[in-house]
Each structure stands twice: as C-alpha cells, then as structure tokens.
Amino acid sequence: MKIKKLAVDNYKFFSSLEGSDYIASEFALETLLKLVTVFKIKKILEIGLGIGSISDTILKLEQKNNLKIDYFGTEMNQFCLDALQKNVFYFEKINLFSEIKDIQNEKFDLIIIDGSDDSLNFIEQKAEKKTIFFVEGDRKSQTQKILDIFPNHLYVNVITLKKNPSYVNEGRNSNAYVGGGQLIFANPTIKMRIYWFNEKAATFIKRKIRIWSK
C-alpha cells in the first residue's frame, strides 16, 4: 500500500467526522507511516488516541502490508472512546488503556504523543533503548519533558511546505501550513542518525523557503 495515498485518503475521511478539530495532519500521518516502514516498527504506544485517525491509518498499513504490529493506546474521554469503536476499522487490534501508568510490563519502539496524559512521567519505563518518539503538532511542554528524560537524544521539528487542503476541518485556517510534529530518537543508531540528519536538513531548507515566500 502506498504511504502517501493512505495518509491523504484517511485524513480526508477523518476530517469529515465529528471531533476532527485537532486530528493529526496528513503530513504527520505520512511521517508516521514512513517511520513505521523504515525502522520496521513492531510495537507502538499512542498517548491520546482521540477519534482514531492515527491508529486507523497505521493499522490499515499493518494489515495491508502484513507488518505484525502490536498497537497500544490510551484514552479517557468518553466521546473519543465511543468514536474509536465507530471510526477505527481494526479497532479490535488496539490494546486500550485509560493512562500510561495502567500499562504493565510493556515497552515500545515507537511512542506517539497526540494528547495529554498526567502520567507522562512513566514514559521512560515504557521506552526501549532505541525508542522513537513522535509528538504530534507543537506540544512544547511534552516535547521538552521527553528531551529532558533522554539526554542522548537527537531531535528535529519536521515540517512541510504544503498549506491546509480544501477538505481540512472548517476550524483550521486554510491559508496556514499543514501541521508537522516533533521527532525524537531517544538513543539513536547510525541509521537513525542518518534519517535525523536528512530531516534536519530538509527542515532547515523548508524554513528558509517559508521566510522567502512571505
């Protein structure tokens, strides 16, 4: 299954649903699918499942490409819990918990932060040595907490030059750039360092282009 098409199609679908005001952008979805594919991710924790845009997208890739991913997620909001069952095609594959601290004896190679969780202090216990973190959007305080916990990290804010598409939720500015995310390699391998360097260079160039295009 082609990553870009899956990201775009799923973003279009979720943009039309109730509660889509703060879903991850199609660029963020595509970035996550690339990470899953490039680093052969096998175990994922998503903090803040929301209405299911990220989990549905990744699980569709997992099923189509036979990736065998164990997917865990946290969510406490009742509206979101109800929406997840309706929106996520492979909902039964999600190991669902209320908070991080409720997950016992599990470690993950990709941790996605797409919502708040007061038990984020437990995050170090859930990380493998080479865990990758992706913080959707800005979420500066959560990003900083992870950076503080893992002093050997490599970090880059991944962005795009695309503007919000016509099918974006009406609450979002159609003239604004599509949202990105914060990519953190806790204890990077050589492969991760190369990936980080390429993303860092791309972000630098994109920021310059954004300035020049104003």
C-alpha positions as CSV (number, residue, x, y, z in Angstrom):
1,M,0.0,0.0,0.0
2,K,1.3,3.4,-0.9
3,I,2.0,5.5,2.1
4,K,1.1,8.9,0.7
5,K,-2.2,7.8,-0.7
6,L,-3.2,6.1,2.6
7,A,-2.3,9.2,4.6
8,V,-4.3,11.6,2.3
9,D,-7.3,9.3,2.0
10,N,-7.5,8.7,5.7
11,Y,-7.1,12.4,6.5
12,K,-9.9,13.3,4.1
13,F,-12.1,10.7,5.8
14,F,-11.4,11.8,9.4
15,S,-11.6,15.5,8.5
16,S,-15.3,14.9,7.8
17,L,-16.1,13.4,11.2
18,E,-17.3,15.0,14.3
19,G,-14.4,15.8,16.7
20,S,-11.9,16.3,13.9
21,D,-10.8,19.7,15.0
22,Y,-7.4,18.5,16.3
23,I,-6.6,15.4,14.4
24,A,-3.1,14.8,13.1
25,S,-2.4,16.3,9.7
26,E,-2.0,14.2,6.6
27,F,1.7,15.2,6.7
28,A,2.0,13.9,10.2
29,L,0.3,10.7,9.2
30,E,2.6,10.2,6.3
31,T,5.6,10.9,8.5
32,L,4.5,8.2,11.0
33,L,3.9,5.7,8.2
34,K,7.4,6.3,6.9
35,L,8.9,5.8,10.4
36,V,6.9,2.5,10.8
37,T,8.2,1.3,7.4
38,V,11.8,2.5,7.5
39,F,12.5,1.3,11.1
40,K,10.4,-1.9,10.9
41,I,8.3,-0.9,14.0
42,K,6.7,-3.8,15.8
43,K,5.3,-2.2,19.0
44,I,3.5,1.1,19.2
45,L,2.1,3.2,22.1
46,E,-0.2,6.1,21.2
47,I,-0.9,8.5,24.0
48,G,-4.2,10.1,23.3
49,L,-6.0,8.1,20.7
50,G,-8.6,10.8,20.1
51,I,-11.1,9.8,17.4
52,G,-8.7,7.3,15.9
53,S,-7.1,9.0,12.8
54,I,-3.5,7.8,13.6
55,S,-4.3,4.3,14.9
56,D,-6.7,3.6,12.0
57,T,-4.1,4.8,9.4
58,I,-1.2,2.7,10.9
59,L,-3.4,-0.4,11.4
60,K,-4.6,-0.2,7.8
61,L,-0.9,-0.2,6.7
62,E,-0.2,-3.0,9.1
63,Q,-2.9,-5.2,7.7
64,K,-2.3,-4.4,4.0
65,N,1.5,-5.0,4.3
66,N,1.4,-7.8,6.9
67,L,3.7,-5.9,9.3
68,K,2.5,-7.6,12.6
69,I,2.4,-4.6,14.8
70,D,1.2,-4.6,18.5
71,Y,-0.8,-1.4,19.0
72,F,-1.4,0.1,22.4
73,G,-3.2,3.3,23.2
74,T,-4.5,5.5,26.0
75,E,-7.7,7.5,26.1
76,M,-10.0,8.6,28.9
77,N,-12.5,10.9,27.1
78,Q,-15.9,9.2,26.6
79,F,-16.7,10.9,23.3
80,C,-13.4,9.7,21.9
81,L,-13.8,6.2,23.3
82,D,-17.2,5.9,21.6
83,A,-15.8,7.4,18.3
84,L,-12.8,5.0,18.3
85,Q,-15.2,2.0,18.0
86,K,-17.0,3.6,15.1
87,N,-14.0,5.1,13.3
88,V,-11.2,2.6,13.6
89,F,-11.6,-0.3,11.1
90,Y,-9.4,-2.6,13.1
91,F,-10.4,-1.4,16.5
92,E,-10.1,-4.9,18.0
93,K,-6.4,-4.7,17.4
94,I,-5.9,-1.8,19.8
95,N,-4.9,-2.6,23.4
96,L,-6.8,0.2,25.1
97,F,-5.9,1.7,28.5
98,S,-7.0,4.9,30.3
99,E,-3.5,6.1,31.2
100,I,0.2,5.1,30.7
101,K,0.5,4.0,34.3
102,D,-2.1,1.3,33.7
103,I,0.1,-0.4,31.1
104,Q,2.2,-3.0,32.9
105,N,5.4,-4.8,31.7
106,E,5.4,-3.4,28.2
107,K,8.0,-1.5,26.2
108,F,7.6,0.2,22.8
109,D,9.8,1.0,19.9
110,L,7.6,3.9,18.7
111,I,5.7,6.2,21.1
112,I,3.3,8.7,19.6
113,I,2.0,11.6,21.8
114,D,-1.2,13.0,20.4
115,G,-2.9,14.1,23.6
116,S,-2.4,14.9,27.3
117,D,-1.7,12.3,30.0
118,D,-0.8,13.3,33.5
119,S,1.3,10.1,33.9
120,L,3.8,11.1,31.2
121,N,6.4,10.7,34.0
122,F,6.1,7.0,33.4
123,I,7.2,7.3,29.8
124,E,10.8,6.2,30.5
125,Q,9.6,2.9,31.8
126,K,7.8,2.2,28.5
127,A,10.7,3.0,26.2
128,E,13.2,0.6,24.7
129,K,16.8,1.9,24.4
130,K,16.2,2.8,20.8
131,T,12.7,4.1,21.1
132,I,11.5,6.7,18.6
133,F,9.1,9.4,19.8
134,F,6.8,11.4,17.7
135,V,4.9,14.3,19.3
136,E,2.1,15.5,17.0
137,G,1.9,19.2,16.5
138,D,3.7,21.6,18.8
139,R,3.1,20.4,22.4
140,K,6.2,22.1,23.7
141,S,5.9,21.0,27.3
142,Q,5.5,17.4,26.5
143,T,8.4,17.5,24.0
144,Q,10.7,19.1,26.5
145,K,9.9,16.5,29.1
146,I,11.0,13.8,26.7
147,L,14.1,15.6,25.8
148,D,15.0,16.0,29.5
149,I,14.4,12.3,30.2
150,F,16.7,11.1,27.3
151,P,19.9,13.2,27.3
152,N,21.4,11.4,24.4
153,H,18.5,12.2,22.1
154,L,18.5,13.6,18.5
155,Y,15.6,15.9,17.9
156,V,14.0,17.7,14.9
157,N,10.8,19.5,14.2
158,V,9.5,18.1,11.0
159,I,7.5,20.5,8.8
160,T,6.1,20.8,5.3
161,L,5.6,23.5,2.7
162,K,2.1,22.4,2.0
163,K,-0.9,24.6,3.0
164,N,-4.0,23.2,4.6
165,P,-6.1,21.5,1.8
166,S,-9.7,22.4,0.9
167,Y,-11.1,19.4,2.8
168,V,-9.5,20.5,6.1
169,N,-11.8,20.9,9.1
170,E,-13.5,24.3,8.9
171,G,-12.0,25.3,12.2
172,R,-8.5,25.3,10.7
173,N,-7.0,28.2,8.7
174,S,-6.9,27.2,5.0
175,N,-4.0,29.6,4.4
176,A,-1.8,28.1,7.1
177,Y,0.8,25.5,6.6
178,V,-0.1,21.9,7.3
179,G,0.9,20.9,10.8
180,G,4.0,18.8,11.4
181,G,5.5,17.2,14.6
182,Q,8.4,16.7,16.9
183,L,10.6,13.7,16.0
184,I,12.9,12.4,18.8
185,F,15.3,9.5,18.7
186,A,16.0,8.6,22.3
187,N,19.3,6.8,21.8
188,P,19.9,6.9,18.0
189,T,21.6,4.2,16.0
190,I,23.6,5.1,12.9
191,K,20.5,4.5,10.7
192,M,18.6,6.9,12.9
193,R,21.3,9.5,12.8
194,I,21.2,9.4,9.0
195,Y,17.4,9.8,9.0
196,W,17.6,12.6,11.5
197,F,20.3,14.4,9.5
198,N,18.2,14.3,6.4
199,E,15.1,15.6,8.2
200,K,17.1,18.3,9.9
201,A,18.5,19.5,6.5
202,A,15.0,19.3,5.0
203,T,13.5,21.4,7.8
204,F,16.3,24.0,7.5
205,I,15.6,24.4,3.8
206,K,11.8,24.5,4.3
207,R,12.1,27.2,6.9
208,K,14.1,29.3,4.6
209,I,11.6,28.9,1.8
210,R,8.8,29.8,4.2
211,I,10.6,33.0,5.0
212,W,11.4,33.9,1.4
213,S,7.8,33.2,0.3
214,K,6.2,35.7,2.7
